[in-house]
Each structure stands twice: as structure tokens, then as C-alpha cells.
Amino acid sequence: MTLSKRIEEKASSLLKQENISTKDLVNFLASIDIQRSDIEEYIEPDPKHPYGRRVLLNHPKLEIMLATWTRDFPCAPHDHGGSKSAIRVLRGQSHHRLFHIKEQTLKEVFSEKKSTGDILTCAPDQVHAMGDDGLEESLVTLHAYSGYIPDMLVYNDSETLVVSGACGAWIPENSADILRTEKGHFTRKELN
């Protein structure tokens, strides 16, 4: 059975729940038996972006996505809106960073390395960034998101951009995907 089919089967019980918690996402990702051979057909590098994105399950209550990370090209600091998320490292090592915004300035407040088998989480509205940490094997991660992400906040050096949820965690090339731009760094609450 393919990885995609196994994910669909495992997800069926989660989709019956009224509310999917972060703990549910962590348990879900940990429960999936994944061998190296399982992910080969899903690996889609994208050298123009921080990662190639392969959605394995797309449901209004739950999205499962596999990311194939580009070396020396971390994603931009971003949030996932009100969505809860958990991310399992399938191969390589991730450099994961968390940020806070104070006085319209984005500040890194935490940094960690996560290796194969580790699972990290992001709370709703948490600003974070990830990237391949440069080990021999390139980074591949499996992401689980609970709750629809209509748009994301993505940060560059001096601006906050509201981008379409269909985009990845980078500054879109297509200006139509940028829904709003503000000078300075702002939380989602500050923009509303």
C-alpha cells in the first residue's frame, strides 16, 4: 500500500473528531510507519524555492504535506494562521527557529535542530522558519495541519506580507498571491 493510501486510512479516525488537537497531530505522525522506500515517489525538489511541496491529503479539517527541502535555502519566517501543526523529520536534519514580534520588529527567540524521527509543533499564529541543516542527506519532512489556512503571514527584512494560503513559506513571485503588504513586522492580531 502506498504512503498516500496509508495516510488516508490513518486520517479517517482523525477526520471523525470534532476538534483535532496538536497532540492528535503528533500522535498521528508518530503512528505512521514510513520506510525510506515509501517516500521516494513523493520527493519533489524545487530549487527555486525553499522546498518542493507534495500534498498527500487535502481535507478542510486536515492537510498532510510532504516537503523536500532545498539546501542553503531556508523558508521565510511565517505563520499558519489559526491552524495547528506538527512536522515529522523523515530524513536529514532541520534547523527550526521561532520568532516573536515586538515594536514592529521580528526577533528570533528560539532555535533547535531536529533529526530523523523527531516531531516539532507550531501553535496557531506562531511565527517560525525552517531549513535543511546541511547533513549528508537532504531534509524531507511530513507536515500535518489542522484547520484551513486561507492565508499566511510571511516576513521579509522590513515587511509583513499576507499571502495566499496556496503559496509556500516564501515571498511569492506572482504579485497576485500577495494579498496585502505592510511596512514593519506585525502579528496577525495587529493587522486585523
RADARA-V804730 format. One line per field, one symbol per residue. phi: phi as a letter, one per 40 degrees, with the letter a starting at -180 (. if undefined). Layout:
# RADARA-V804730
phi: ???
This chain:
# RADARA-V804730
phi: .cddcccdcccdccccccbccccccccccccccbcdcccdcbcbcaccbcacbbcbabbdcabbbbbbcccfacccdabbgcccabbbccagbbbbbbbbbbfgbcbcbaaabbbdgcbbbbcdgccaabaccgcdcccbbbbbbbhcbcabcbbbcbbbbcbdcccccacccccccccabbcgbbcccccc
